Amino acid sequence: MKKMTFKKVALTIGVCSTLLVGCSKAINDFGDINNNPNATTVPITSALLTNVLSNVGNNVWGTAINNTAGLYCQYMSETQYTDASRYATTTLNWDAYYAGDLYDLQNIINVNTDPATKDNAAQFGSNNNQIAIARILKAYYFMVLTDSYGDIPYFDALKGKGTIAYDKQELIYPDLIKELKAAVAQFDGGATVQGDVMYSGSTTKWKKFANSLIATIALRMSKANATLGKAEFAAAVAAGVIESNADNAAIPYPGGNYRNPIYTYYVITQRFDYAVSKTITDFMTNLSDPRLAVYSSNSNGFPYGLTRNDALAWQTANPTFGFLLGFTNTSQTMPLSLITAGQMYLARAEAARLGWTTEVVATNYTTGITLEMNRWGFTNAGTIATYLAQTNVALTGVGDDKKIAEQRWLAYYPDGNQGWAEWRKSGYPVLAPAPGAGNPIPRRIAYGPNEPLYNPTNYAAAAAQYNSNSMNSKVWWDK
């Protein structure tokens, strides 16, 4: 992990003042000569939370990690610079996560825990409630990171220790569940948390989100630790997961200065490097899936994994290809979802199919698809019934695992992190690698170039577990 000394000066000062790792004495030696009596000496935790939540949507679409994952699971195609979708070696730094939102979340926990600052922080909500929300979001971020890379700095991360060892994913996964359970138990009846733009401080909804994360993590290890996965999935559902679209974990965008990042990409920055992949438009067209009308601006998907010359030639001949989420003036306010009710019911269908619960597979499956249709604005019962009755959708006892997995892949769009993870776990839908690329679809993101520079010993040990940091090596749960 990158040393703190390589961060921006402002961040370094923040680390010193908040984590108190060896900096306080040096600062105190100057007395109060450089103190600004009007400055804020304790972080405003409500502002930190708002900042984190305003960034979380970029984990659904907008970060290099997520967009790369979206290419690998073929939600998107590159229209010009096609190296990533043709599996050129891609190494991505994670500094923006550790030194960004994860750092802010740890700051919220520290300020609400430290006896010197917790009373001041309580003006922004119960200390316990603030800590619980921060722990849940930390678990979400660490899930994204470990699903992408595999082994990562985890247990000693965010403690100001500088270079630290990477932890095994098989140890991280159970600890994420432990953290989420502890966070749920930590909520109290105290003051509502301020700065919560996702759930407005509703502890009930945060608990459902946490339990839904536990269920997601548990099901993801179905081939790696089925015993633990089964127990934790059933316990999470019993404790209460997201079951209504009103409770979806979704980041709202009011427009103006806070826009949906896909809208910002296309409309504000005028970038068009990403189009909707022909893989998903053809898949949805074959099922007469009405969601295609909102997943894409049209049904003309961009062929996946072309060479740069072929991609430029194709778009010249086909100038009206599809862009993500309709690419309209109203999409700047479209929310991006982290976990939805429909996704959870489809997960419950898979768990029931595995024999992990006594729930009815078909009931959860149809409920999940129906809620996903509703989420995207399709509420006509006849339209949904017609879709569900199709041979390639209806559960008949033949190919049901495949159908459930395909619907889960569709439900996560445009969240490449989740779509790629589900494809790696299930193998569905069957995706063809980029034509002529000569490499298979990658199974992990390779550690970024900062790691061998700033954390060489620990990097070398971790990279060796993945065939010298190969993108084709599998993470622990990918069996």
N, C-alpha and C positions, 0 to 999 in steps of 0.2 A: 504494500500500500504506500502511496506517495507520502513523503515526509511533510509535516506541517510547514517547514521552512520554505517550501516551494509554493505556498499559497500566496494570495494577494496580501499586502500589508494589512488591509482592513480585516481580513479573515484571521490573520495571525494574532492581531490584537484581540479579536473576539475570542479566539481559543484561549489566550492567556487569561483574560478577565473572567471568562466563564468556567473553564475547566481548572484554573489555578494550577497549571502544571509548570512550576518553576519560573513563572514570569513575575509573580507578585512582588518578590523581594527587590528585583531589579527596578521595577516601577516605583516601589515605595521609597527607594533611595533618593528619588528626586523630590520627595515631599509632595506638596500640593501645588508646586509652581506651574505645572502643565494641566491642572484640573480646570475644566470648564464648569462653573457652578450651575449653568443652565442645561448641561448635557444630560441625557438619559444614561444612568449608570447601570440599570438593570434592564435586560431585554423586555420589550413589550410582547408577552407571549401570545396575545391575541393576534398581533400583526405577524408573528412568526408562523402561526397556524394558517392564517389566511394565505400567506405567501406560499407555504407548502402545498395547500390545496389548490391554489391557482396554477401550480406547476404539475400537479398529479396527472392532469389530462394529457400532458405531453408524454406520459408513459403509455397512454393508449395509442397516441399517434404524435410523432414529432421529434423524438430523440433518435440518435443514430442507432442505438441498440434496438429500439422498437421498430423503426423503419426497415432495418436489416432483417429483423425477424419477419416482418410483413412481406418482404420479398421472398424469404425462404419458404414461407407457407403459401405463397402465391396469391395473396390478397392483392398485391400490386405488381406492376411491371415498370421497369425503368424505360424511359422514352428516348434517352440520349446517351448517357454515360452508364453502360450496362455491366460494368465489371462485377458489382456486388451480386447481381442476379445470375451471373455466369460463374460465381463461386471463386472469384479471385480472392487470395488470402486477405481477410479482413480482420484487423486487430483494433479493438476499440477500448479507449481508456474509460474508466469508471469514476474518474475524479469528480465529475459534476454531481454524482450521486452522494459520494461520501462527504465531499466538502460543501455540498449544497443542501438538499432537502433532508438527508439523514443527519447532517450536522445541526440543522435548525430543530429537528425533532428531538435530538439528544439535548439541545439547549433548553427546550421546553421542559424536559424531564429534570434536568439539573437545577433549573431555577425554581421549579416547584418542589424540589426535594431539599435543597440547601436551606437550613434554618435561617440563614442570613437574608434570604430572598423570597422564601415561600409565602410569607405574609403579604408582601407587596404583590406577588404574582396572583394571589387569591382574588384580587379585584377583577380578574378576567375569567373567573370561574373557579369552582372547587379544585384544589390542588390535585386530588385523586382523579377527578374527571379529566383534567388536562393531561395528566400523566397517562391515563388509560388510552385516550385518543392518540397520543403520540406513540405509544407502544404498538397500537394496532397499525398505524401508518408505517412505522418502522418495519414491522413484520411484512407488510405488503411490499415495501421496497426491497427488502432482503430476499423475498420470494422471487421477485423479478430478476434480481442480480444472480442468485444461485441457479435459477432455471436457465439463464442465458450462458453463464460461464462454467458452472459446476462448483468446484471448491473456491471459496472466496474468504477474505478476512471477515470474521464475524464475531467470535466471542470476545476478542480484545479490541475490536474496532470502536472508534469514536471515544476512546479513553485517553487520547493524547500520548500514546506510547510510541509514535513514530512508525518505524517499520515493524510489522508483525506478521506472524505466520498465517497461512491460509488454513481454513477449517474444512473438514470433509462434509460434503453435502448430506451424507447419511446421518451426520450428527446435527447439522443445521436444521433439517426438516423437523425432527421431533422437538427441537428447542423452539422453533417458530410456533408450533402448536402449544407448547407450554407457555410461551409469552402471551399468546392470544387468549388462552384460558385465564391467565393471571390478570390480563387487562380487563376482561369481562367482569371478573370478580372484584376488581378495584373500583369500579364505578360506585359512587355513593349518592346520597340524596341531596348533595350540596348544590351550590350555585351553578347555573347553566354556563357552559363554556362559551366565551365570546370568540368571534373570528372564525366560527365554523360555517363556511359557506356551503358545505355539502349537506349537513343534517341539522343545522341550526341548534346544535347542542343536544339533540335528542339522544339520550343514553340508550333508549330502547332500540333505535335504528343502528347505533354504533355497535351494540351487542350483536344484532343480526348480521351486520357486515363482518364482524370478527368471526362469528360462527361459520359464516359462509366461506371465509378464507380458510378456516380449519378444514371444512369439508373439501374445498378445492385441493388443498395440500394433501389431505389424506387420500383422495381418489387418485391423485397424480402418482402416488407411490404404490399403486395397485400391483405392479409387477416386481417391485423391489422390496417391499415390506407389507405384504397383504394383511398380516395379522394386526399390525398396528394401524394400518389404514382403515381396515374394517371397523375396528373398535372406535377410532376417533371420528370416522364419518358418521356412524350411527349416533354417537354422543352429540355431535354438532347439530345434527338434524333434530334430535330430541330437545336440545337446548334452545333451538329456534333460529332458523336461517331466513334469508330473504324469500318471501313468498308472494309479494305484491310489487307491481311496478312502482307503486308509490314509495316503496322502501328501497328502490335500487340505489346502489352506491354510484352516483353519477355527479360529475362536475358540471355545474351550470355556467353558462356564459351569458352575461347581460348584454353583450355587444359593446360598441364604443371602444374603449381601451382594453377591454377584456373579451376577446373573441375566441371562438372555436379555432384551434390551431390549424386545422385543414383549410378553413376559410382564409385565415391569415396567409397561409402558404400560397394559395392560388390567387387570391384577390388582391391582397396588400403587397406581398413581395413579388407577385407576378412570376412565380416559378411553376414550371409544368414538367418537372423531371419524373414525376410519378403519375401513372395512370392506373385505372382499375384493370387487373389482369384478365386476359381472355379465359384463363382457367376458371375463375369464379363466375364470370358473366355467362360462359357456356354451361357451367354446372347449373346455375339458377334458371337459365333459359330452358334447359331440358326438363326442369321441374315446374315450369310456368310459375316460378316463385315471384309473387308480387313485390317482395322486398327489393328486387333488383332496381325498381324505379327510384328508390331512395339510396340504395347502396352506391349507385353510379348515375352519372348524368345521362347515360344512354346504355344500350345493350352491346355496344361495339367495343369489347374489351381489347386491350393491347396485348399482342402475342408475348408470351413470357420468355425471357432469357435470350433474346436475339443479340447478335453482335451489334456493335455501334452502327456500322454501315447498313446492316439490314434493318435496324430499328429506324434509322433516319429515312430510309427508302420506304418503309411501310407507312410511316406517319405522313410522308408526302403524298402517298396514294390514298391514305385514309385520314384526312385532317380532322374528322369529327369523331374522335374516340372518347371513351368514357373517363370522367374524373371522379374522384372519391366523393361520396355523400352529396351527389347532385350538383355541387359547385354553384349554388345559387346565392342571391343576395340575402336570403333569410337564414342561410346555414351558419352565419356568424354567431347565432344564439343557440345552435344545436348542442345539447349536452353530450359529453362523452362518458361512457359507463365503464366502471371498473368491474363490478359484478352485478348481474341482474337476476330478477326472479326467474325468467325463462331459462337462463343459463343454469341456475341452481336446480330447477326441475329436471332439466336434461341430465345433469350430473346425478340426480337421484334415480333417474331411469337407468343409467349405467350401473350405479351401485346395486340397484335391485336386480338387474340382469346378472351381476356377479354373485348374487346371493348374500350380499352384505346386509340387506334389510329385508323386511317382509312386505315392503310397499309394492304396489302393482306397477310393473314396468310400463305398460301401455298408458296407464292413467297419467303417470309423471311425464311420459314422452309427449303425449298430446297436449297436456297442460303447458309444458315448456314451450312447444312450438307456438301454441296459441298466444301465450304471453309475449313471445318475441314478435309475433305478427302485430299484436296490439301496441307494443313499444314503438314500432316504426309507423304506426298510424293506420294499420289494417285491422278493422274491427268487424267487418261483415262476416257473420257466422257461416253463410253459404260459401263464401270465398275460401275461408279457412278449412271448412269441411271437404271441399273439393280438393284442396291441396293435400290434406291428410290422407285422402282415399287413394292417392296415386300409388302404383305398384312399387315405385322406388322410394316411397316415403312410409307407407303403412307398414306396421310391424306384423309379420306373418309367421314368425318362427324361423324363417330362412333369411340369413344375412342381417339379422336384427342388430348385432354388434356394429356392423358397418354403417347401418342407417343412423343409429344413435350417434356414432362418432362424427358422421358427416354433418348432422344437424348441430352438434356442438361446435364444429369448425365454422359453420355458417353463423352461429349465434355470437361468436366472439368478434366478428368483423366490426370495425377495422383494427382491432387490438392485436397486432402482430405477435406480441409477447405470448399471449394466451393461445392464439391460433396455432403458432409454431409448436408450442409445448404440447397441445392436444394432438397435433399431427404426429409428433415424434413418439408420443406414448401409444397411440392407436394404430398408426400407419394409414389412416383414412382422413380424407379421400386419397385415393391412389394418385400421387403426383409424379409427373415425368420430370426428370432433371432438365435443365436448360439444354437445348439441342446443340450437340457438338462440343459441349463444355469440357467433357472428359473427366468430370468429377461428380460425385454424388451430391445430393442436397446436404448441406452442412448440418451437423447435429449440435453444435455449440458455437458461441462467440469466442474467439481467441483473445487471451489476455492482451491488453494494450501495451504500446511501446514504453510507457512510463514505468511499468513494473520492473523490467530487467535493468532499468537505469537506477531507480531509487530504492528498490527492494530486491536486489538480485538473488540473494541466497534463498529467501522464501519463494520468490518467483520460480527459481530453478526447480525446487522441490515440487511445487504445484504443477508446473508445466510438464514435468516428467510423468505425471499421472495421466496425461492426455497426449501421449506420443509426441512430445516436444511441442506442446501447445497447438495441436492439430484441431482444425474445425471439424474434422470427421470423427473425432473421438466422442464417445457418448458420456453424458452426465449419468450420475448414479441411478436415477429412476428410469432412464431410457433403456429398456431391455428389449 
